[in-house]
Amino acid sequence: MRALAGFWVMSWLYLVVAILFEVVGTSAMKMSEGMTRLGPAAVVVVCYGIAFLLLAKALRSMEVGIAYAIWSATGTAAIAAIGVFVFGESLTVMKVVGILLIVAGVISLHMASGPA
């Protein structure tokens, strides 16, 4: 039982780190100016490669719908915040409502899947 719990914890850790790499990669994509700047473009490729590798590892013991919902909602919220605070993008009520709806969708998917 303990080995299963450790495997489950590692899957969540893989997912969290995958999300971090995806967020860094997406931020670098913004800085790459359409993939025309070599440094940021290389960061995009490396970060996305690592992110998908870690996501694949997480999916060994997680439902794909739940893992991908968490991946996309967390990434969306993080990138929206980075857009506002780092890149000076606008924050509107509709953007906030949209992000909250995405988070609500992830929560409902998780609740519908039952106990882990």
C-alpha positions as CSV (number, residue, x, y, z in Angstrom):
1,M,0.0,0.0,0.0
2,R,2.8,2.4,0.9
3,A,4.4,1.8,-2.6
4,L,1.1,2.8,-4.2
5,A,0.9,5.9,-2.2
6,G,4.5,6.9,-3.1
7,F,3.6,6.2,-6.8
8,W,0.6,8.4,-6.5
9,V,2.6,11.2,-4.9
10,M,5.2,11.0,-7.6
11,S,2.5,11.3,-10.3
12,W,1.3,14.5,-8.7
13,L,4.8,15.8,-8.4
14,Y,5.4,15.0,-12.1
15,L,2.2,16.8,-13.0
16,V,3.1,19.9,-11.0
17,V,6.7,20.1,-12.4
18,A,5.3,19.5,-15.9
19,I,3.0,22.5,-15.5
20,L,5.9,24.6,-14.3
21,F,7.9,23.7,-17.4
22,E,4.9,24.4,-19.6
23,V,4.4,27.8,-18.1
24,V,8.1,28.7,-18.5
25,G,8.0,27.5,-22.1
26,T,4.9,29.5,-22.9
27,S,6.4,32.6,-21.3
28,A,9.5,32.1,-23.4
29,M,7.3,31.7,-26.4
30,K,6.0,35.2,-25.8
31,M,9.5,36.5,-25.5
32,S,10.6,34.6,-28.7
33,E,8.8,37.1,-30.9
34,G,7.2,34.5,-33.1
35,M,10.1,32.0,-32.6
36,T,12.5,34.5,-34.3
37,R,14.8,34.9,-31.3
38,L,17.0,31.8,-30.8
39,G,17.5,31.9,-27.1
40,P,13.8,32.0,-26.1
41,A,12.9,29.7,-28.9
42,A,15.4,27.1,-27.6
43,V,13.8,27.5,-24.1
44,V,10.4,26.8,-25.6
45,V,11.5,23.6,-27.2
46,V,13.4,22.3,-24.2
47,C,10.7,23.2,-21.7
48,Y,7.8,21.8,-23.8
49,G,9.8,18.6,-24.3
50,I,10.4,18.2,-20.5
51,A,6.8,19.2,-19.8
52,F,5.3,16.5,-22.1
53,L,7.7,13.9,-20.8
54,L,6.7,14.6,-17.2
55,L,3.0,14.7,-18.2
56,A,3.4,11.3,-19.7
57,K,4.9,10.0,-16.5
58,A,2.1,11.5,-14.5
59,L,-0.5,9.8,-16.7
60,R,0.8,6.3,-15.8
61,S,-1.4,6.5,-12.6
62,M,-3.7,9.5,-13.3
63,E,-6.9,9.7,-15.4
64,V,-6.0,11.6,-18.5
65,G,-9.1,13.9,-18.2
66,I,-8.3,15.0,-14.7
67,A,-4.6,15.4,-15.4
68,Y,-5.1,17.4,-18.5
69,A,-7.8,19.5,-16.9
70,I,-5.5,20.4,-14.1
71,W,-2.6,21.0,-16.5
72,S,-4.7,23.3,-18.7
73,A,-6.5,25.2,-15.9
74,T,-3.3,25.8,-13.9
75,G,-1.3,26.7,-16.9
76,T,-4.1,29.1,-18.1
77,A,-4.3,30.8,-14.8
78,A,-0.6,31.1,-14.4
79,I,0.0,32.4,-17.9
80,A,-2.9,34.9,-17.5
81,A,-1.2,36.2,-14.3
82,I,2.2,36.3,-15.9
83,G,0.7,38.2,-18.9
84,V,-0.7,40.8,-16.5
85,F,2.2,41.2,-14.1
86,V,5.2,40.5,-16.4
87,F,4.1,41.5,-19.9
88,G,1.7,44.3,-19.0
89,E,-1.4,42.7,-20.5
90,S,-4.8,43.8,-19.5
91,L,-6.9,42.2,-16.8
92,T,-10.6,42.4,-17.4
93,V,-13.6,41.1,-15.5
94,M,-14.4,38.7,-18.4
95,K,-10.9,37.3,-18.2
96,V,-11.2,36.7,-14.4
97,V,-14.7,35.1,-14.9
98,G,-13.3,32.9,-17.7
99,I,-10.5,31.7,-15.5
100,L,-12.8,31.0,-12.6
101,L,-15.1,29.0,-14.9
102,I,-12.1,26.9,-16.0
103,V,-11.2,26.2,-12.4
104,A,-14.8,25.3,-11.6
105,G,-14.8,22.9,-14.5
106,V,-11.6,21.2,-13.2
107,I,-13.1,20.9,-9.7
108,S,-16.3,19.4,-11.1
109,L,-14.3,16.9,-13.2
110,H,-12.3,15.9,-10.2
111,M,-15.4,15.5,-8.1
112,A,-17.1,13.4,-10.8
113,S,-14.1,11.0,-11.0
114,G,-14.6,9.8,-7.4
115,P,-11.9,9.0,-4.9
116,A,-8.3,8.6,-6.3
